[in-house]
Amino acid sequence: MKTASFLPALALLVWLASTPAFALDNNDIGFQQVVDELSDEPDTDIGDGVCKTSNGGCSLRAAIQESNADKDRIWEIQLTAGTISISDEKSNYEIKASVIITGAANGGSILEGHTFSRIFKIVPADSAPVEVLLRNMTLRKG
């Protein structure tokens, strides 16, 4: 009898493992942005479609802000290797639109928060679902 009750549970686990947790595919990605700045600077002009900080580069915060303003497309944000630290303990990254954030291929992308605050906060702006995929990075102190 124990084997019979184990089989449905095993079948469910196999089905869950084969079902993608992230329902997006490559056709859904509307824009790819490379983060080339390890600072935590905001975007200089949110909503203009250009990820640019006052330093002239593109930070993760600026890329997320631009992604949030562009709800019609799904952004894929690509991180460079290095450590990105949140500059203020109250300034987590607010994600309001579906996004894919991918770390460097060698696994050298680290997002560092403060031990008493979260790193990401997912805040749907309306009734539309927000899907977030984080891959190939280390999250610490958050």
PyMOL commands that place a pseudoatom at each C-alpha (Angstrom):
pseudoatom trace, name=CA, resn=MET, resi=1, chain=A, elem=C, hetatm=0, pos=[0.000, 0.000, 0.000]
pseudoatom trace, name=CA, resn=LYS, resi=2, chain=A, elem=C, hetatm=0, pos=[2.810, 2.434, 0.748]
pseudoatom trace, name=CA, resn=THR, resi=3, chain=A, elem=C, hetatm=0, pos=[4.147, 2.039, -2.794]
pseudoatom trace, name=CA, resn=ALA, resi=4, chain=A, elem=C, hetatm=0, pos=[0.748, 2.894, -4.299]
pseudoatom trace, name=CA, resn=SER, resi=5, chain=A, elem=C, hetatm=0, pos=[0.510, 6.175, -2.354]
pseudoatom trace, name=CA, resn=PHE, resi=6, chain=A, elem=C, hetatm=0, pos=[4.105, 7.024, -3.238]
pseudoatom trace, name=CA, resn=LEU, resi=7, chain=A, elem=C, hetatm=0, pos=[3.535, 6.830, -7.020]
pseudoatom trace, name=CA, resn=PRO, resi=8, chain=A, elem=C, hetatm=0, pos=[1.138, 9.812, -7.327]
pseudoatom trace, name=CA, resn=ALA, resi=9, chain=A, elem=C, hetatm=0, pos=[3.520, 11.933, -5.261]
pseudoatom trace, name=CA, resn=LEU, resi=10, chain=A, elem=C, hetatm=0, pos=[6.428, 10.875, -7.464]
pseudoatom trace, name=CA, resn=ALA, resi=11, chain=A, elem=C, hetatm=0, pos=[4.426, 11.657, -10.613]
pseudoatom trace, name=CA, resn=LEU, resi=12, chain=A, elem=C, hetatm=0, pos=[3.619, 15.119, -9.233]
pseudoatom trace, name=CA, resn=LEU, resi=13, chain=A, elem=C, hetatm=0, pos=[7.287, 15.795, -8.486]
pseudoatom trace, name=CA, resn=VAL, resi=14, chain=A, elem=C, hetatm=0, pos=[8.330, 14.725, -11.990]
pseudoatom trace, name=CA, resn=TRP, resi=15, chain=A, elem=C, hetatm=0, pos=[5.653, 16.970, -13.516]
pseudoatom trace, name=CA, resn=LEU, resi=16, chain=A, elem=C, hetatm=0, pos=[6.710, 19.953, -11.373]
pseudoatom trace, name=CA, resn=ALA, resi=17, chain=A, elem=C, hetatm=0, pos=[10.357, 19.439, -12.274]
pseudoatom trace, name=CA, resn=SER, resi=18, chain=A, elem=C, hetatm=0, pos=[9.553, 19.402, -15.990]
pseudoatom trace, name=CA, resn=THR, resi=19, chain=A, elem=C, hetatm=0, pos=[7.264, 22.454, -15.883]
pseudoatom trace, name=CA, resn=PRO, resi=20, chain=A, elem=C, hetatm=0, pos=[9.077, 25.764, -16.280]
pseudoatom trace, name=CA, resn=ALA, resi=21, chain=A, elem=C, hetatm=0, pos=[8.658, 27.977, -13.246]
pseudoatom trace, name=CA, resn=PHE, resi=22, chain=A, elem=C, hetatm=0, pos=[9.132, 31.028, -15.434]
pseudoatom trace, name=CA, resn=ALA, resi=23, chain=A, elem=C, hetatm=0, pos=[6.496, 31.141, -18.157]
pseudoatom trace, name=CA, resn=LEU, resi=24, chain=A, elem=C, hetatm=0, pos=[8.365, 33.528, -20.438]
pseudoatom trace, name=CA, resn=ASP, resi=25, chain=A, elem=C, hetatm=0, pos=[10.286, 32.525, -23.512]
pseudoatom trace, name=CA, resn=ASN, resi=26, chain=A, elem=C, hetatm=0, pos=[12.859, 34.317, -25.659]
pseudoatom trace, name=CA, resn=ASN, resi=27, chain=A, elem=C, hetatm=0, pos=[10.116, 35.807, -27.849]
pseudoatom trace, name=CA, resn=ASP, resi=28, chain=A, elem=C, hetatm=0, pos=[8.835, 37.731, -24.824]
pseudoatom trace, name=CA, resn=ILE, resi=29, chain=A, elem=C, hetatm=0, pos=[12.117, 39.565, -24.241]
pseudoatom trace, name=CA, resn=GLY, resi=30, chain=A, elem=C, hetatm=0, pos=[11.780, 43.006, -25.711]
pseudoatom trace, name=CA, resn=PHE, resi=31, chain=A, elem=C, hetatm=0, pos=[15.025, 44.608, -24.648]
pseudoatom trace, name=CA, resn=GLN, resi=32, chain=A, elem=C, hetatm=0, pos=[18.438, 43.578, -23.346]
pseudoatom trace, name=CA, resn=GLN, resi=33, chain=A, elem=C, hetatm=0, pos=[20.425, 45.936, -21.142]
pseudoatom trace, name=CA, resn=VAL, resi=34, chain=A, elem=C, hetatm=0, pos=[24.008, 45.417, -19.945]
pseudoatom trace, name=CA, resn=VAL, resi=35, chain=A, elem=C, hetatm=0, pos=[24.836, 46.813, -16.515]
pseudoatom trace, name=CA, resn=ASP, resi=36, chain=A, elem=C, hetatm=0, pos=[28.349, 48.232, -16.834]
pseudoatom trace, name=CA, resn=GLU, resi=37, chain=A, elem=C, hetatm=0, pos=[28.508, 50.181, -13.579]
pseudoatom trace, name=CA, resn=LEU, resi=38, chain=A, elem=C, hetatm=0, pos=[28.830, 48.637, -10.107]
pseudoatom trace, name=CA, resn=SER, resi=39, chain=A, elem=C, hetatm=0, pos=[27.519, 51.734, -8.314]
pseudoatom trace, name=CA, resn=ASP, resi=40, chain=A, elem=C, hetatm=0, pos=[23.997, 51.997, -6.927]
pseudoatom trace, name=CA, resn=GLU, resi=41, chain=A, elem=C, hetatm=0, pos=[23.178, 55.246, -8.731]
pseudoatom trace, name=CA, resn=PRO, resi=42, chain=A, elem=C, hetatm=0, pos=[19.631, 55.909, -9.999]
pseudoatom trace, name=CA, resn=ASP, resi=43, chain=A, elem=C, hetatm=0, pos=[18.690, 56.609, -13.590]
pseudoatom trace, name=CA, resn=THR, resi=44, chain=A, elem=C, hetatm=0, pos=[18.980, 60.255, -14.663]
pseudoatom trace, name=CA, resn=ASP, resi=45, chain=A, elem=C, hetatm=0, pos=[15.732, 60.274, -16.684]
pseudoatom trace, name=CA, resn=ILE, resi=46, chain=A, elem=C, hetatm=0, pos=[13.395, 57.414, -15.796]
pseudoatom trace, name=CA, resn=GLY, resi=47, chain=A, elem=C, hetatm=0, pos=[11.170, 56.410, -18.676]
pseudoatom trace, name=CA, resn=ASP, resi=48, chain=A, elem=C, hetatm=0, pos=[13.280, 57.654, -21.578]
pseudoatom trace, name=CA, resn=GLY, resi=49, chain=A, elem=C, hetatm=0, pos=[14.313, 54.091, -22.467]
pseudoatom trace, name=CA, resn=VAL, resi=50, chain=A, elem=C, hetatm=0, pos=[18.002, 54.812, -21.829]
pseudoatom trace, name=CA, resn=CYS, resi=51, chain=A, elem=C, hetatm=0, pos=[19.730, 53.321, -18.794]
pseudoatom trace, name=CA, resn=LYS, resi=52, chain=A, elem=C, hetatm=0, pos=[22.131, 56.053, -17.733]
pseudoatom trace, name=CA, resn=THR, resi=53, chain=A, elem=C, hetatm=0, pos=[23.343, 57.313, -14.369]
pseudoatom trace, name=CA, resn=SER, resi=54, chain=A, elem=C, hetatm=0, pos=[25.013, 60.627, -13.589]
pseudoatom trace, name=CA, resn=ASN, resi=55, chain=A, elem=C, hetatm=0, pos=[28.319, 58.730, -13.935]
pseudoatom trace, name=CA, resn=GLY, resi=56, chain=A, elem=C, hetatm=0, pos=[27.478, 57.933, -17.572]
pseudoatom trace, name=CA, resn=GLY, resi=57, chain=A, elem=C, hetatm=0, pos=[27.109, 54.175, -17.159]
pseudoatom trace, name=CA, resn=CYS, resi=58, chain=A, elem=C, hetatm=0, pos=[24.208, 51.856, -16.453]
pseudoatom trace, name=CA, resn=SER, resi=59, chain=A, elem=C, hetatm=0, pos=[23.745, 50.612, -12.875]
pseudoatom trace, name=CA, resn=LEU, resi=60, chain=A, elem=C, hetatm=0, pos=[21.423, 47.817, -11.774]
pseudoatom trace, name=CA, resn=ARG, resi=61, chain=A, elem=C, hetatm=0, pos=[19.173, 50.352, -10.029]
pseudoatom trace, name=CA, resn=ALA, resi=62, chain=A, elem=C, hetatm=0, pos=[18.928, 52.466, -13.209]
pseudoatom trace, name=CA, resn=ALA, resi=63, chain=A, elem=C, hetatm=0, pos=[18.204, 49.390, -15.355]
pseudoatom trace, name=CA, resn=ILE, resi=64, chain=A, elem=C, hetatm=0, pos=[15.419, 48.264, -12.998]
pseudoatom trace, name=CA, resn=GLN, resi=65, chain=A, elem=C, hetatm=0, pos=[13.946, 51.786, -12.967]
pseudoatom trace, name=CA, resn=GLU, resi=66, chain=A, elem=C, hetatm=0, pos=[13.871, 51.864, -16.775]
pseudoatom trace, name=CA, resn=SER, resi=67, chain=A, elem=C, hetatm=0, pos=[12.429, 48.346, -16.879]
pseudoatom trace, name=CA, resn=ASN, resi=68, chain=A, elem=C, hetatm=0, pos=[9.667, 49.380, -14.454]
pseudoatom trace, name=CA, resn=ALA, resi=69, chain=A, elem=C, hetatm=0, pos=[8.752, 52.304, -16.713]
pseudoatom trace, name=CA, resn=ASP, resi=70, chain=A, elem=C, hetatm=0, pos=[8.518, 50.055, -19.792]
pseudoatom trace, name=CA, resn=LYS, resi=71, chain=A, elem=C, hetatm=0, pos=[5.760, 47.592, -18.912]
pseudoatom trace, name=CA, resn=ASP, resi=72, chain=A, elem=C, hetatm=0, pos=[5.075, 46.750, -22.568]
pseudoatom trace, name=CA, resn=ARG, resi=73, chain=A, elem=C, hetatm=0, pos=[8.375, 44.886, -22.952]
pseudoatom trace, name=CA, resn=ILE, resi=74, chain=A, elem=C, hetatm=0, pos=[10.221, 42.442, -20.752]
pseudoatom trace, name=CA, resn=TRP, resi=75, chain=A, elem=C, hetatm=0, pos=[13.767, 43.538, -20.098]
pseudoatom trace, name=CA, resn=GLU, resi=76, chain=A, elem=C, hetatm=0, pos=[16.675, 41.176, -19.717]
pseudoatom trace, name=CA, resn=ILE, resi=77, chain=A, elem=C, hetatm=0, pos=[19.263, 42.863, -17.534]
pseudoatom trace, name=CA, resn=GLN, resi=78, chain=A, elem=C, hetatm=0, pos=[22.763, 41.398, -17.805]
pseudoatom trace, name=CA, resn=LEU, resi=79, chain=A, elem=C, hetatm=0, pos=[25.202, 42.030, -14.972]
pseudoatom trace, name=CA, resn=THR, resi=80, chain=A, elem=C, hetatm=0, pos=[28.962, 42.277, -15.277]
pseudoatom trace, name=CA, resn=ALA, resi=81, chain=A, elem=C, hetatm=0, pos=[31.207, 40.497, -12.790]
pseudoatom trace, name=CA, resn=GLY, resi=82, chain=A, elem=C, hetatm=0, pos=[31.749, 42.265, -9.485]
pseudoatom trace, name=CA, resn=THR, resi=83, chain=A, elem=C, hetatm=0, pos=[29.913, 43.232, -6.310]
pseudoatom trace, name=CA, resn=ILE, resi=84, chain=A, elem=C, hetatm=0, pos=[26.978, 45.624, -6.371]
pseudoatom trace, name=CA, resn=SER, resi=85, chain=A, elem=C, hetatm=0, pos=[26.122, 46.916, -2.895]
pseudoatom trace, name=CA, resn=ILE, resi=86, chain=A, elem=C, hetatm=0, pos=[22.887, 48.683, -2.039]
pseudoatom trace, name=CA, resn=SER, resi=87, chain=A, elem=C, hetatm=0, pos=[23.941, 52.145, -0.894]
pseudoatom trace, name=CA, resn=ASP, resi=88, chain=A, elem=C, hetatm=0, pos=[21.206, 52.750, 1.684]
pseudoatom trace, name=CA, resn=GLU, resi=89, chain=A, elem=C, hetatm=0, pos=[19.579, 50.255, 4.021]
pseudoatom trace, name=CA, resn=LYS, resi=90, chain=A, elem=C, hetatm=0, pos=[16.103, 51.424, 2.938]
pseudoatom trace, name=CA, resn=SER, resi=91, chain=A, elem=C, hetatm=0, pos=[16.774, 51.367, -0.792]
pseudoatom trace, name=CA, resn=ASN, resi=92, chain=A, elem=C, hetatm=0, pos=[15.957, 47.855, -1.913]
pseudoatom trace, name=CA, resn=TYR, resi=93, chain=A, elem=C, hetatm=0, pos=[15.420, 47.248, -5.610]
pseudoatom trace, name=CA, resn=GLU, resi=94, chain=A, elem=C, hetatm=0, pos=[11.700, 47.657, -6.330]
pseudoatom trace, name=CA, resn=ILE, resi=95, chain=A, elem=C, hetatm=0, pos=[10.622, 45.565, -9.296]
pseudoatom trace, name=CA, resn=LYS, resi=96, chain=A, elem=C, hetatm=0, pos=[7.272, 46.604, -10.789]
pseudoatom trace, name=CA, resn=ALA, resi=97, chain=A, elem=C, hetatm=0, pos=[7.427, 44.878, -14.194]
pseudoatom trace, name=CA, resn=SER, resi=98, chain=A, elem=C, hetatm=0, pos=[8.450, 41.429, -15.408]
pseudoatom trace, name=CA, resn=VAL, resi=99, chain=A, elem=C, hetatm=0, pos=[12.211, 41.201, -15.771]
pseudoatom trace, name=CA, resn=ILE, resi=100, chain=A, elem=C, hetatm=0, pos=[15.056, 38.716, -16.158]
pseudoatom trace, name=CA, resn=ILE, resi=101, chain=A, elem=C, hetatm=0, pos=[18.288, 39.550, -14.330]
pseudoatom trace, name=CA, resn=THR, resi=102, chain=A, elem=C, hetatm=0, pos=[21.288, 37.430, -15.325]
pseudoatom trace, name=CA, resn=GLY, resi=103, chain=A, elem=C, hetatm=0, pos=[24.683, 37.465, -13.650]
pseudoatom trace, name=CA, resn=ALA, resi=104, chain=A, elem=C, hetatm=0, pos=[28.060, 37.125, -15.341]
pseudoatom trace, name=CA, resn=ALA, resi=105, chain=A, elem=C, hetatm=0, pos=[28.774, 33.783, -16.999]
pseudoatom trace, name=CA, resn=ASN, resi=106, chain=A, elem=C, hetatm=0, pos=[31.567, 32.967, -14.564]
pseudoatom trace, name=CA, resn=GLY, resi=107, chain=A, elem=C, hetatm=0, pos=[29.258, 33.387, -11.575]
pseudoatom trace, name=CA, resn=GLY, resi=108, chain=A, elem=C, hetatm=0, pos=[31.120, 36.454, -10.377]
pseudoatom trace, name=CA, resn=SER, resi=109, chain=A, elem=C, hetatm=0, pos=[28.080, 38.722, -9.982]
pseudoatom trace, name=CA, resn=ILE, resi=110, chain=A, elem=C, hetatm=0, pos=[27.252, 39.460, -6.342]
pseudoatom trace, name=CA, resn=LEU, resi=111, chain=A, elem=C, hetatm=0, pos=[24.339, 41.565, -5.088]
pseudoatom trace, name=CA, resn=GLU, resi=112, chain=A, elem=C, hetatm=0, pos=[24.899, 42.686, -1.534]
pseudoatom trace, name=CA, resn=GLY, resi=113, chain=A, elem=C, hetatm=0, pos=[22.231, 44.152, 0.706]
pseudoatom trace, name=CA, resn=HIS, resi=114, chain=A, elem=C, hetatm=0, pos=[22.267, 45.039, 4.350]
pseudoatom trace, name=CA, resn=THR, resi=115, chain=A, elem=C, hetatm=0, pos=[21.731, 42.281, 6.873]
pseudoatom trace, name=CA, resn=PHE, resi=116, chain=A, elem=C, hetatm=0, pos=[18.536, 43.941, 8.133]
pseudoatom trace, name=CA, resn=SER, resi=117, chain=A, elem=C, hetatm=0, pos=[16.894, 44.657, 4.776]
pseudoatom trace, name=CA, resn=ARG, resi=118, chain=A, elem=C, hetatm=0, pos=[15.811, 42.718, 1.720]
pseudoatom trace, name=CA, resn=ILE, resi=119, chain=A, elem=C, hetatm=0, pos=[17.543, 43.131, -1.635]
pseudoatom trace, name=CA, resn=PHE, resi=120, chain=A, elem=C, hetatm=0, pos=[14.487, 42.933, -3.904]
pseudoatom trace, name=CA, resn=LYS, resi=121, chain=A, elem=C, hetatm=0, pos=[10.876, 43.945, -3.384]
pseudoatom trace, name=CA, resn=ILE, resi=122, chain=A, elem=C, hetatm=0, pos=[8.386, 42.889, -6.047]
pseudoatom trace, name=CA, resn=VAL, resi=123, chain=A, elem=C, hetatm=0, pos=[5.578, 45.441, -6.256]
pseudoatom trace, name=CA, resn=PRO, resi=124, chain=A, elem=C, hetatm=0, pos=[2.969, 44.793, -8.957]
pseudoatom trace, name=CA, resn=ALA, resi=125, chain=A, elem=C, hetatm=0, pos=[1.733, 48.190, -10.151]
pseudoatom trace, name=CA, resn=ASP, resi=126, chain=A, elem=C, hetatm=0, pos=[-1.675, 46.870, -11.234]
pseudoatom trace, name=CA, resn=SER, resi=127, chain=A, elem=C, hetatm=0, pos=[-3.487, 43.562, -11.563]
pseudoatom trace, name=CA, resn=ALA, resi=128, chain=A, elem=C, hetatm=0, pos=[-1.031, 42.246, -14.166]
pseudoatom trace, name=CA, resn=PRO, resi=129, chain=A, elem=C, hetatm=0, pos=[1.289, 39.537, -12.840]
pseudoatom trace, name=CA, resn=VAL, resi=130, chain=A, elem=C, hetatm=0, pos=[4.967, 40.339, -12.407]
pseudoatom trace, name=CA, resn=GLU, resi=131, chain=A, elem=C, hetatm=0, pos=[7.409, 37.554, -13.215]
pseudoatom trace, name=CA, resn=VAL, resi=132, chain=A, elem=C, hetatm=0, pos=[11.009, 37.843, -12.039]
pseudoatom trace, name=CA, resn=LEU, resi=133, chain=A, elem=C, hetatm=0, pos=[13.818, 35.484, -12.955]
pseudoatom trace, name=CA, resn=LEU, resi=134, chain=A, elem=C, hetatm=0, pos=[17.180, 35.827, -11.210]
pseudoatom trace, name=CA, resn=ARG, resi=135, chain=A, elem=C, hetatm=0, pos=[19.947, 33.586, -12.468]
pseudoatom trace, name=CA, resn=ASN, resi=136, chain=A, elem=C, hetatm=0, pos=[23.679, 33.063, -12.155]
pseudoatom trace, name=CA, resn=MET, resi=137, chain=A, elem=C, hetatm=0, pos=[24.348, 35.425, -9.248]
pseudoatom trace, name=CA, resn=THR, resi=138, chain=A, elem=C, hetatm=0, pos=[24.985, 35.422, -5.520]
pseudoatom trace, name=CA, resn=LEU, resi=139, chain=A, elem=C, hetatm=0, pos=[22.668, 37.277, -3.150]
pseudoatom trace, name=CA, resn=ARG, resi=140, chain=A, elem=C, hetatm=0, pos=[24.121, 38.024, 0.259]
pseudoatom trace, name=CA, resn=LYS, resi=141, chain=A, elem=C, hetatm=0, pos=[23.400, 40.108, 3.339]
pseudoatom trace, name=CA, resn=GLY, resi=142, chain=A, elem=C, hetatm=0, pos=[19.782, 40.548, 2.393]
for i in range(1, 142): cmd.bond("trace and resi %d" % i, "trace and resi %d" % (i + 1))
show_as sticks, trace
zoom trace
